[in-house]
Amino acid sequence: MIVYAVGIVLRFPLRTHLTSRNLFIVENLLVIVAPCGFIATEYMILGRLAAWLRCTRHLLVPANRITLIFMLSDVVTFLLQVRVKCLL
């Protein structure tokens, strides 16, 4: 939440410095990266919650692999987003 808030706050100085490429890059990355932290927390909690409730049989992915699989997907998604942003 703090990372996202900093990204949003950086939009104010960006309005006065429209040609600042560095400020734009930092602001944009902070806004893009912030949701990954929220999602990663949910992935970490899901496997543990399913194990605690003893309902791992209802998961499509083994409970001990959920965090690893989804974190890898977040990293790949992040790298793709950064790559696309750098090409623009």
BAROTI-224605 format. One line per field, with one value per atom (N, C-alpha, C): chain; atom name; x, y, z. Coordinates in steps of 0.02 Angstrom, whole numbers, always signed. Each point is the difference from the previous one (the first is absolute). Layout:
BEGIN
ch <- (A | ...)
at <- (CA | ...)
east <- (X | ...)
north <- (Y | ...)
up <- (Z | ...)
end
This chain:
BEGIN
ch <- (A | A | A | A | A | A | A | A | A | A | A | A | A | A | A | A | A | A | A | A | A | A | A | A | A | A | A | A | A | A | A | A | A | A | A | A | A | A | A | A | A | A | A | A | A | A | A | A | A | A | A | A | A | A | A | A | A | A | A | A | A | A | A | A | A | A | A | A | A | A | A | A | A | A | A | A | A | A | A | A | A | A | A | A | A | A | A | A | A | A | A | A | A | A | A | A | A | A | A | A | A | A | A | A | A | A | A | A | A | A | A | A | A | A | A | A | A | A | A | A | A | A | A | A | A | A | A | A | A | A | A | A | A | A | A | A | A | A | A | A | A | A | A | A | A | A | A | A | A | A | A | A | A | A | A | A | A | A | A | A | A | A | A | A | A | A | A | A | A | A | A | A | A | A | A | A | A | A | A | A | A | A | A | A | A | A | A | A | A | A | A | A | A | A | A | A | A | A | A | A | A | A | A | A | A | A | A | A | A | A | A | A | A | A | A | A | A | A | A | A | A | A | A | A | A | A | A | A | A | A | A | A | A | A | A | A | A | A | A | A | A | A | A | A | A | A | A | A | A | A | A | A | A | A | A | A | A | A | A | A | A | A | A | A)
at <- (N | CA | C | N | CA | C | N | CA | C | N | CA | C | N | CA | C | N | CA | C | N | CA | C | N | CA | C | N | CA | C | N | CA | C | N | CA | C | N | CA | C | N | CA | C | N | CA | C | N | CA | C | N | CA | C | N | CA | C | N | CA | C | N | CA | C | N | CA | C | N | CA | C | N | CA | C | N | CA | C | N | CA | C | N | CA | C | N | CA | C | N | CA | C | N | CA | C | N | CA | C | N | CA | C | N | CA | C | N | CA | C | N | CA | C | N | CA | C | N | CA | C | N | CA | C | N | CA | C | N | CA | C | N | CA | C | N | CA | C | N | CA | C | N | CA | C | N | CA | C | N | CA | C | N | CA | C | N | CA | C | N | CA | C | N | CA | C | N | CA | C | N | CA | C | N | CA | C | N | CA | C | N | CA | C | N | CA | C | N | CA | C | N | CA | C | N | CA | C | N | CA | C | N | CA | C | N | CA | C | N | CA | C | N | CA | C | N | CA | C | N | CA | C | N | CA | C | N | CA | C | N | CA | C | N | CA | C | N | CA | C | N | CA | C | N | CA | C | N | CA | C | N | CA | C | N | CA | C | N | CA | C | N | CA | C | N | CA | C | N | CA | C | N | CA | C | N | CA | C | N | CA | C | N | CA | C | N | CA | C | N | CA | C | N | CA | C | N | CA | C | N | CA | C | N | CA | C)
east <- (+41 | -41 | +44 | +55 | +44 | +33 | +21 | +32 | -49 | -61 | -51 | -13 | -5 | -12 | +56 | +62 | +57 | -4 | -19 | -8 | -52 | -56 | -54 | +22 | +35 | +24 | +49 | +40 | +48 | -34 | -63 | -35 | -5 | -1 | -5 | +62 | +61 | +58 | +7 | -27 | +4 | -41 | -50 | -41 | +39 | +46 | +39 | +64 | +23 | +61 | -20 | -35 | -27 | +53 | +60 | +53 | +47 | -13 | +44 | -12 | +44 | -7 | +11 | +49 | +15 | -59 | -29 | -58 | -58 | -11 | -53 | +12 | +61 | +17 | -11 | +24 | -7 | -74 | -37 | -72 | -37 | +14 | -35 | +17 | +63 | +20 | -30 | -2 | -29 | -74 | -36 | -71 | -11 | +44 | -8 | +20 | +53 | +27 | -44 | -33 | -37 | -51 | -41 | -48 | +32 | +61 | +35 | +10 | +12 | +7 | -64 | -56 | -64 | -15 | +11 | -15 | +45 | +64 | +47 | -21 | -25 | -24 | -58 | -45 | -57 | +22 | +50 | +25 | +31 | +37 | +33 | -52 | -52 | -52 | -42 | -14 | -45 | +24 | +63 | +26 | -2 | +19 | -1 | -71 | -45 | -69 | -32 | +14 | -27 | +28 | +63 | +30 | -30 | -10 | -27 | -72 | -38 | -70 | -7 | +56 | +2 | -45 | +6 | -41 | +45 | +60 | +46 | -23 | -44 | -24 | -41 | -24 | -41 | +42 | +65 | +44 | +22 | +6 | +23 | +76 | +34 | +73 | +16 | +51 | +18 | +14 | -22 | +5 | +72 | +48 | +69 | +33 | -35 | +26 | -35 | -53 | -39 | +43 | +36 | +40 | +53 | +35 | +53 | -27 | -54 | -28 | -24 | -37 | -28 | +52 | +50 | +54 | +39 | +13 | +34 | -42 | -65 | -43 | +0 | +3 | +4 | +66 | +55 | +65 | +0 | -26 | -3 | -44 | -58 | -45 | +33 | +33 | +35 | +54 | +39 | +53 | -29 | -56 | -32 | -26 | -27 | -26 | +57 | +55 | +58 | +28 | +4 | +25 | -44 | -65 | -46 | +7 | +5 | +7 | +65 | +53 | +64 | -1 | -41 | -3 | -41 | -44 | -42 | +36)
north <- (-59 | +59 | +63 | -3 | +59 | +12 | -54 | +8 | +32 | -23 | +28 | +73 | +15 | +70 | +46 | -23 | +41 | +12 | -53 | +8 | +52 | -2 | +49 | +70 | +7 | +66 | +29 | -43 | +25 | +29 | -11 | +29 | +76 | +25 | +73 | +37 | -20 | +35 | -13 | -56 | -16 | +50 | +29 | +50 | +63 | +17 | +61 | -13 | -63 | -19 | -51 | +23 | -45 | -35 | +28 | -31 | -43 | -10 | -40 | -74 | -31 | -70 | -44 | +17 | -40 | -1 | +58 | +5 | -41 | +3 | -39 | -75 | -22 | -71 | -25 | +37 | -20 | -3 | +52 | +2 | -58 | -13 | -53 | -69 | -12 | -65 | -12 | +52 | -8 | -17 | +31 | -14 | -70 | -22 | -66 | -56 | +11 | -53 | -11 | +51 | -5 | -57 | -11 | -55 | -69 | -7 | -65 | -19 | +49 | -14 | -24 | +30 | -22 | -72 | -13 | -66 | -53 | +16 | -48 | -18 | +48 | -14 | -49 | +9 | -46 | -70 | -6 | -66 | -36 | +38 | -29 | -23 | +38 | -16 | -59 | -4 | -52 | -70 | -16 | -67 | -16 | +47 | -11 | -7 | +40 | -3 | -67 | -22 | -65 | -57 | +3 | -52 | +3 | +60 | +7 | -25 | +13 | -23 | -73 | -30 | -70 | -11 | +45 | -5 | +7 | -26 | +5 | -40 | -48 | -40 | +41 | +58 | +42 | +48 | +1 | +44 | -34 | +38 | -27 | -10 | +37 | -3 | -22 | -43 | -20 | +61 | -4 | +58 | +23 | -47 | +20 | +30 | +1 | +27 | +66 | +18 | +59 | +63 | +11 | +61 | +2 | -55 | -3 | +13 | -33 | +7 | +71 | +27 | +66 | +56 | -10 | +50 | +0 | -58 | -3 | +33 | -10 | +33 | +75 | +24 | +72 | +29 | -36 | +24 | +4 | -52 | +0 | +56 | +10 | +53 | +69 | +8 | +64 | +13 | -51 | +9 | +17 | -31 | +16 | +72 | +23 | +68 | +50 | -14 | +45 | +2 | -58 | -4 | +40 | -5 | +38 | +74 | +20 | +71 | +28 | -40 | +25 | +7 | -40 | +5 | +61 | +25 | +56 | +66)
up <- (+0 | +0 | +0 | +37 | +3 | -67 | -34 | -65 | -50 | +0 | -44 | +17 | +64 | +22 | -22 | +5 | -22 | -75 | -37 | -72 | -18 | +36 | -13 | +20 | +56 | +22 | -50 | -32 | -49 | -63 | -7 | -57 | +6 | +62 | +10 | -26 | +19 | -30 | -75 | -23 | -71 | -42 | +31 | -36 | -16 | +44 | -12 | -40 | +1 | -38 | -53 | -50 | -51 | -41 | -3 | -41 | +41 | +64 | +42 | -12 | -37 | -17 | +62 | +42 | +59 | +49 | +11 | +45 | -27 | -65 | -31 | +7 | -10 | +5 | +72 | +48 | +70 | +20 | -18 | +17 | -32 | -63 | -36 | +28 | +15 | +28 | +69 | +41 | +67 | -4 | -45 | -7 | -29 | -45 | -30 | +48 | +39 | +44 | +62 | +24 | +63 | +3 | -51 | +4 | +6 | -24 | +6 | +73 | +42 | +72 | +32 | -19 | +26 | -22 | -63 | -28 | +31 | +9 | +30 | +71 | +37 | +68 | -2 | -46 | -6 | -17 | -45 | -18 | +60 | +39 | +58 | +52 | +8 | +49 | -24 | -65 | -26 | +16 | -12 | +14 | +73 | +41 | +73 | +27 | -26 | +23 | -20 | -61 | -22 | +42 | +18 | +42 | +70 | +27 | +67 | +3 | -52 | -3 | -22 | -18 | -23 | -62 | -47 | -61 | -62 | +5 | -57 | -60 | +10 | -56 | -49 | +21 | -44 | -43 | +12 | -38 | -65 | -53 | -64 | +0 | +43 | +6 | +71 | +10 | +68 | +44 | +62 | +45 | +10 | +0 | +12 | -63 | -56 | -63 | -21 | +34 | -21 | +1 | +54 | +5 | -54 | -10 | -51 | -70 | -18 | -68 | -12 | +47 | -11 | +6 | +42 | +3 | -66 | -28 | -65 | -54 | +2 | -49 | +9 | +62 | +13 | -27 | +10 | -24 | -76 | -32 | -73 | -26 | +32 | -20 | +9 | +56 | +14 | -53 | -15 | -50 | -69 | -17 | -63 | -1 | +55 | +4 | -5 | +34 | -3 | -71 | -31 | -68 | -48 | +7 | -43 | +14 | +64 | +16 | -28 | +1 | -25 | -76 | -34 | -72 | -23 | +43 | -20 | +3)
end
